[in-house]
Amino acid sequence: MEITSDLCWNAVRTRDRRFDGRFFVGVTSTGIYCRPICPARTPARRNVRFFASAAAAEAAGHRPCRRCRPETAPGSAAWQGTSATVARALRLIDDGALDEGSVEALGARLGVTGRWLRALFAEQLGASPLDVAQTRRVHLARRLLDETSLPLEDVAAASGFGSARRLREALQRTFRRPASELRRAGAPAVPGLALRLGARAPFDPVPLLAFFAARAIPGVESVDGDTYLRTVALDGVSGVVEVRAAAGEQAVRLRVHSARPLPLLPVAARVTRLFDLEADAVAIAAHLSADPLLARAFTGRAVRVPGAWDAFELGVRAMLGQQITVAAARTLAARIVAACGEPLAVPHGALTHRFPTPAALAAAPLETLGLPRARAAALRGFATAVADGTLKLDELGSAEEAQARLVKLPGIGPWTAQYVAMRAVHDPDAFPAGDLIVRQALARGGTLPSEREVLARAERWRPWRAYATLALWAHMSEKSEKSAKAARAKSKKKRSITP
């Protein structure tokens, strides 16, 4: 859907929640900018300007509205309405690429010049990369002041500011109010590092939690009811991330347990991708349901693609899972963690280790852990390539690029590469065309289609083939469970009437 000024104005007049976070409204008569759903009186059309990002609104001299709180708007999916280069840049900015680095260094990681990257951001987001990074940091700090009782120094550290002084200056410049007033305006009651991350409705965390629970590596992850926990390490700081995703809430609640404040922007960005909070489930389902098979697969489902905390970890897990069950792969992963993962100084319940680093895995005697020799060699080769910089996982920009780079390594085929692109690169169009379950879903008369035939059928699913894949996996799993249940019921009935 093309976002035109007329469409934006209609969304503002009707306070259409579908557009919350997809654009912002600047009011020239007040110097304030709002979300499309702001409850304040609708301004006159002649006094309204529309901005692609909060950073663009602030760069134009507007300050955030105190009523609708633009900093709390759900994120707009990075791949919607932007080029692949800008989408990759936004992910790297979320991960802290501009906290210390320059736009030129960011451009080099993306294979473009800093000047070209600035031009792309100006064209597509209406703001520079530095403006975007600054806006994200100061908005995060504003939310921490409002939602927690953290000291200002800890808020500064968690939100990527070098000092409390720099944070105070940024808050005054953006909100036109001192930090003390911003804190008094809220009701900080939660100690420690905590944040509410909004999701685009409709959001159902139950399938995601079930997916993570089936694959949770003992010692590293756990799922307990509506809560996902895992060990992490960022910028030399270790901790445990806790995500509560209660059914019925259009959000998740993030809490970080660590001795020192972790940089929260990359943590929040990873959790957002992990639970695919920015996906426009309604638009995706509407597009894919044009295919009758997918229409059945999407019935009653708001499909999201489970993300991954770390691309290296996911690559290892995908390689372990080749041609074995999910449970068997989980067992092997647990052995690897116990053998070469770094133990926590203080265990957090059942969480005892961090996932091994590439260097640690490259040096590990994997053959002694029950792995076939060829699989151990492939894992070692992958870990070595990441450890020595031959393979830069944060530079995998698309499913095609991920496959081109990953399949060069022994033991990694197209399915594994596309799976990594789907969950770690978060490419919405990643598609493992050779996947057996997808082929079974498309079978006719018991005959499986070829990979070429699958690709031809899936061409109409672009640009959301990853979501089509997840929908088919869920649909086929449900069919299998129903068949098994019917078979058990039939067998039980037959036994009951046997003389």
C-alpha positions in Angstrom: 0.0 0.0 0.0 1.5 3.3 -1.1 1.4 5.9 1.7 0.1 9.1 0.1 -0.8 12.4 1.8 -4.5 11.8 1.2 -4.3 8.4 2.8 -2.4 9.8 5.7 -5.0 12.5 6.2 -7.8 10.0 6.1 -6.0 7.9 8.7 -5.6 10.9 11.0 -9.3 11.9 10.6 -10.4 8.4 11.5 -7.5 7.6 14.0 -6.9 4.4 12.0 -4.7 2.2 14.2 -3.4 0.3 11.1 -1.2 3.3 10.4 0.2 3.8 14.0 4.0 4.0 13.7 4.0 4.0 9.9 4.0 7.8 9.7 3.9 10.8 12.0 1.9 14.0 11.9 3.5 17.4 12.3 1.3 20.4 13.3 2.8 23.6 12.1 0.6 25.8 14.3 1.9 24.2 17.5 5.3 22.8 16.6 4.2 19.4 17.9 4.2 16.0 16.1 1.8 13.1 16.9 0.9 9.6 16.0 -2.1 9.2 13.6 -4.2 7.9 16.6 -3.6 10.9 18.8 -6.7 11.6 20.9 -6.2 15.4 20.7 -8.5 17.5 18.6 -7.8 16.9 14.9 -5.9 19.9 13.5 -6.8 21.8 10.3 -5.6 20.1 7.2 -3.7 23.2 6.1 -1.6 23.0 9.3 -0.6 19.4 8.9 2.6 17.9 7.5 3.4 14.2 7.3 6.7 12.6 8.1 8.1 9.1 7.3 9.8 8.9 10.7 9.9 10.5 14.1 13.5 11.6 13.3 12.3 13.5 10.3 9.6 15.3 12.3 12.2 16.3 14.9 14.7 17.4 12.3 12.0 19.7 11.0 11.8 21.3 14.4 8.7 19.6 15.9 8.7 18.2 19.4 6.9 15.0 20.5 3.2 15.2 21.7 2.7 14.7 25.4 -0.6 13.0 24.9 0.0 10.3 22.3 3.7 9.8 23.1 5.2 9.2 19.7 8.1 7.4 21.3 5.8 4.6 22.4 4.4 3.9 18.9 4.9 0.4 17.5 7.8 0.2 15.1 7.3 0.1 11.4 8.8 -2.9 9.8 12.2 -1.9 8.5 11.6 -3.6 5.1 8.3 -1.8 4.4 8.8 1.1 2.1 12.5 1.2 2.3 15.4 -0.2 0.2 17.3 -3.3 1.3 20.3 -1.0 2.1 18.2 1.2 4.4 16.6 -1.8 6.1 20.0 -3.3 6.8 21.3 0.1 8.0 18.3 0.4 10.4 19.1 -3.0 11.9 22.7 -2.1 12.4 21.7 1.3 14.0 19.4 -0.6 16.4 22.4 -2.8 17.2 24.5 0.2 18.1 26.4 0.9 14.9 26.3 4.7 15.4 26.7 4.8 19.1 30.5 5.2 18.6 31.0 4.7 14.8 30.5 7.1 11.9 28.1 7.1 9.0 31.1 6.4 6.7 31.9 3.3 8.7 28.3 2.2 8.6 28.2 2.7 4.8 31.4 0.7 4.4 29.7 -2.3 6.2 26.8 -2.0 3.7 29.0 -1.6 0.7 28.1 2.1 -0.1 29.6 5.5 0.7 28.5 7.5 3.6 27.3 10.2 1.2 25.1 7.7 -0.6 23.7 6.3 2.6 22.7 9.8 3.8 21.0 10.4 0.5 19.0 7.2 0.8 17.9 8.0 4.3 16.9 11.6 3.3 14.8 10.2 0.4 13.1 7.3 2.3 13.0 8.4 5.9 13.3 12.2 5.7 16.2 12.2 8.1 19.9 11.4 8.3 21.3 8.2 9.8 22.6 10.2 12.8 19.2 11.8 13.3 17.5 8.4 13.3 20.1 7.0 15.8 19.7 10.0 18.1 15.9 9.9 18.0 15.9 6.2 18.8 18.3 6.7 21.8 16.5 9.7 23.3 13.0 8.0 22.8 14.3 4.9 24.6 15.6 7.1 27.5 12.3 8.9 27.7 10.5 5.6 28.1 12.9 4.3 30.7 12.4 7.5 32.7 8.7 6.9 32.5 8.5 3.1 33.0 11.3 2.4 35.5 13.0 3.9 38.6 16.5 3.6 37.2 18.9 6.4 38.2 19.6 8.8 35.3 23.2 7.5 35.0 21.9 4.0 34.4 19.3 5.3 31.9 22.1 7.1 30.0 24.2 3.9 29.9 21.2 1.7 28.8 20.1 4.1 26.1 23.5 4.6 24.5 24.5 8.0 25.9 28.0 8.4 27.1 27.0 10.3 30.2 24.0 11.7 32.2 25.0 15.2 31.0 24.7 14.2 27.3 21.3 12.6 28.1 20.0 15.7 29.8 21.0 17.8 26.9 19.3 15.5 24.4 16.1 15.3 26.5 15.9 19.0 26.8 16.5 19.5 23.0 13.9 16.9 22.0 11.1 17.3 24.6 11.8 20.9 25.7 11.7 19.8 29.3 14.3 18.7 31.9 14.7 15.0 32.8 13.3 15.7 36.3 10.0 16.9 34.9 9.8 13.9 32.4 10.2 11.5 35.3 7.7 13.2 37.5 5.2 13.1 34.7 5.2 9.3 34.7 4.8 6.7 37.4 8.1 4.8 37.6 7.4 1.7 39.7 9.5 -1.0 38.2 13.0 -1.4 39.5 15.8 -2.4 37.1 15.9 -2.5 33.3 12.3 -3.0 32.0 10.4 -2.0 29.0 7.1 -2.6 27.3 7.4 -3.3 23.6 4.3 -2.8 21.5 3.2 -5.3 18.8 1.2 -4.6 15.7 -2.3 -6.1 16.3 -3.4 -8.8 16.1 -0.6 -10.4 18.1 -0.8 -14.0 19.4 2.4 -15.0 21.3 1.2 -18.6 21.9 2.5 -20.2 18.7 5.8 -18.3 19.1 6.3 -19.5 22.6 5.5 -23.1 21.6 8.1 -22.8 18.8 10.7 -21.5 21.2 9.9 -24.1 23.9 10.3 -27.0 21.5 13.8 -25.7 20.6 15.0 -24.2 23.9 18.6 -25.3 24.6 18.9 -26.4 28.3 21.2 -24.1 30.2 20.8 -21.2 27.7 17.0 -20.8 27.2 13.7 -21.7 28.9 10.0 -21.2 28.3 7.8 -21.2 31.4 4.2 -20.5 30.6 4.0 -17.1 29.0 7.7 -16.2 29.8 10.8 -16.7 27.6 14.2 -16.4 29.2 17.7 -16.6 27.8 21.3 -15.8 28.7 23.0 -13.0 26.7 26.2 -11.0 26.4 26.5 -7.6 24.8 29.4 -5.2 24.9 31.2 -7.3 27.5 28.2 -7.3 29.9 26.4 -10.6 30.7 22.9 -11.0 31.7 19.5 -12.7 31.3 16.8 -11.4 29.1 13.2 -12.2 30.3 10.3 -11.6 27.9 6.7 -12.0 29.2 4.3 -12.5 26.3 0.8 -12.9 27.7 -2.0 -13.9 25.4 -4.4 -11.1 24.8 -1.8 -8.3 25.3 -0.7 -6.6 22.1 2.8 -6.2 23.5 5.6 -8.1 25.3 7.2 -7.0 28.5 11.0 -7.0 28.5 13.1 -7.2 31.6 16.9 -7.5 31.8 18.7 -9.1 34.8 22.4 -8.0 34.9 24.9 -6.7 37.3 25.5 -3.7 35.1 23.1 -2.0 32.7 23.1 -3.7 29.3 22.7 -1.5 26.2 19.0 -1.7 25.9 18.4 -0.5 22.4 20.1 -3.6 20.8 18.4 -5.8 23.3 15.0 -4.3 22.5 15.7 -4.6 18.8 16.6 -8.3 19.1 13.5 -9.0 21.1 11.4 -7.2 18.6 12.8 -9.4 15.8 12.6 -12.5 18.0 8.9 -12.1 18.4 8.4 -10.4 15.0 6.5 -7.6 16.7 6.5 -5.2 13.7 4.9 -7.6 11.3 1.7 -6.3 9.7 -0.1 -9.6 10.1 -3.3 -8.3 8.5 -1.7 -7.0 5.3 0.4 -10.2 5.0 -2.6 -12.5 5.5 -4.6 -10.5 3.0 -1.9 -10.7 0.3 -1.1 -14.4 0.8 -4.7 -15.5 1.2 -5.2 -14.8 -2.5 -3.8 -18.3 -2.9 -6.6 -20.8 -1.9 -4.1 -23.1 -0.1 -2.7 -20.3 1.9 -6.2 -18.9 2.6 -6.9 -22.2 4.5 -3.5 -22.1 6.2 -4.1 -18.5 7.5 -7.6 -19.1 8.7 -7.6 -18.4 12.4 -3.9 -17.5 12.5 -1.9 -14.3 12.8 1.3 -15.6 11.4 4.7 -14.3 12.6 8.2 -15.6 11.8 10.1 -16.6 15.0 13.4 -14.7 15.0 16.7 -15.5 16.5 18.8 -13.9 19.2 22.0 -14.4 17.3 22.8 -15.3 13.7 25.8 -17.5 14.6 23.8 -19.4 17.2 21.0 -20.0 14.7 23.5 -21.2 12.1 24.8 -23.8 14.5 21.3 -24.9 15.4 20.2 -25.2 11.8 23.3 -27.3 10.9 22.7 -29.5 14.0 19.1 -30.0 12.9 19.8 -31.3 9.4 18.0 -34.6 8.9 17.3 -35.2 12.5 14.3 -34.4 14.8 14.0 -31.1 16.7 14.4 -33.0 20.0 17.6 -34.7 18.8 19.1 -31.4 17.6 18.2 -29.8 21.0 20.1 -32.6 22.8 23.2 -32.1 20.7 23.0 -28.3 21.2 22.8 -28.9 25.0 26.0 -31.0 24.8 27.8 -28.3 22.9 26.8 -25.7 25.4 27.9 -27.8 28.4 31.2 -28.5 26.7 32.3 -25.1 25.4 29.7 -22.5 26.6 30.8 -20.0 29.1 29.3 -20.6 32.6 27.4 -17.8 34.3 29.1 -16.4 37.4 25.7 -16.9 39.1 23.2 -19.2 37.6 19.7 -17.8 37.0 17.4 -20.6 37.9 17.9 -23.3 35.2 20.0 -21.0 33.0 23.7 -21.8 33.6 25.6 -21.0 30.4 26.0 -18.6 27.5 26.0 -20.1 24.0 29.6 -20.7 22.8 31.4 -18.0 20.9 32.6 -18.8 17.4 36.2 -19.1 18.6 35.3 -21.5 21.4 33.2 -23.7 19.1 36.0 -23.7 16.5 38.4 -25.1 19.1 36.0 -27.7 20.6 36.4 -31.5 20.2 33.0 -31.8 18.6 33.5 -35.4 17.5 33.5 -36.5 21.2 29.9 -35.1 21.7 28.1 -37.6 19.5 28.3 -35.7 16.3 29.1 -37.5 13.0 32.6 -36.6 11.8 31.3 -34.7 8.7 28.8 -32.7 10.8 31.5 -31.8 13.3 33.9 -30.7 10.5 31.1 -28.5 9.0 30.4 -26.9 12.3 34.0 -26.2 12.9 34.4 -24.7 9.5 31.4 -22.4 10.0 32.6 -21.3 13.5 36.2 -20.7 12.1 34.9 -18.6 9.2 32.8 -16.4 11.6 35.7 -16.2 14.2 38.3 -15.1 11.7 36.0 -12.7 9.9 35.9 -14.6 6.6 32.1 -14.7 7.1 30.5 -11.6 8.4 27.0 -12.5 9.5 25.9 -9.0 10.2 26.5 -8.2 6.5 24.1 -10.8 5.2 21.7 -8.3 3.6 19.1 -10.5 1.9 18.0 -14.1 1.5 19.8 -14.3 -1.8 23.0 -12.8 -0.4 22.9 -15.1 2.6 22.5 -18.2 0.4 25.3 -17.1 -1.9 27.7 -16.6 1.0 26.7 -19.5 3.3 26.6 -22.3 0.7 30.2 -21.7 0.0 30.9 -23.4 3.3 30.9 -27.3 3.5 27.8 -28.7 5.2 25.5 -25.7 4.4 23.0 -26.1 1.7 20.2 -23.9 0.3 17.6 -25.0 2.9 19.9 -24.1 5.8 20.9 -20.8 4.2 17.3 -19.8 3.7 16.4 -20.8 7.2 19.1 -18.5 8.5 17.9 -15.7 6.3 14.3 -16.3 7.5 15.0 -16.2 11.2 18.3 -14.3 11.7 18.5 -12.0 8.7 14.7 -11.5 9.1 14.2 -11.3 5.3 10.4 -11.6 4.9 10.8 -13.2 1.5 13.3 -15.9 2.5 12.0 -19.2 1.2 13.4 -22.8 1.6 11.8 -24.0 -1.6 13.2 -27.6 -1.1 11.5 -27.9 2.3 9.7 -31.3 2.6 6.7 -30.0 4.5 6.2 -27.2 2.0 6.4 -29.7 -0.8 3.9 -32.0 1.0 1.5 -29.1 1.4 1.7 -28.4 -2.4 1.4 -32.1 -3.4 -1.3 -33.2 -5.7 -2.5 -36.8 -5.8 0.3 -37.8 -3.5 3.0 -36.6 -5.9 5.5 -34.1 -4.5 6.2 -31.1 -6.7 9.8 -30.4 -7.8 11.7 -27.5 -6.3 11.3 -25.6 -9.5 7.5 -26.1 -9.4 7.4 -24.9 -5.8 9.3 -21.8 -6.7 6.9 -21.1 -9.6 3.9 -21.5 -7.3 5.4 -19.3 -4.7 6.2 -16.5 -7.0 2.8 -15.0 -6.3 3.6 -15.1 -2.6 6.3 -12.5 -2.8 7.4 -10.5 -0.8 6.2 -12.6 2.1 7.3 -16.1 1.3 8.8 -16.6 4.8 5.3 -16.0 6.3 3.8 -18.4 3.7 6.3 -21.0 4.9 5.4 -20.6 8.6 1.7 -20.7 7.8 2.2 -24.0 5.8 4.3 -25.5 8.6 1.6 -24.7 11.1 -1.2 -25.9 8.8 0.5 -29.2 8.0 1.3 -29.8 11.7 -2.3 -29.2 12.6 -3.5 -31.6 9.9 -1.0 -34.2 11.1 -2.2 -33.9 14.7 -5.8 -34.2 13.6 -5.0 -37.3 11.6 -3.1 -38.9 14.5 -5.9 -38.1 16.9 -8.5 -39.6 14.5 -6.3 -42.7 14.1 -6.0 -43.1 17.9 -9.8 -42.7 18.3 -10.4 -45.3 15.5 -8.0 -47.7 17.1 -9.5 -47.3 20.5 -13.0 -47.8 19.1 -11.9 -51.0 17.3 -10.4 -52.4 20.5 -13.5 -51.6 22.5 -15.7 -53.8 20.1 -13.3 -56.6 19.7 -14.7 -59.7 21.4 
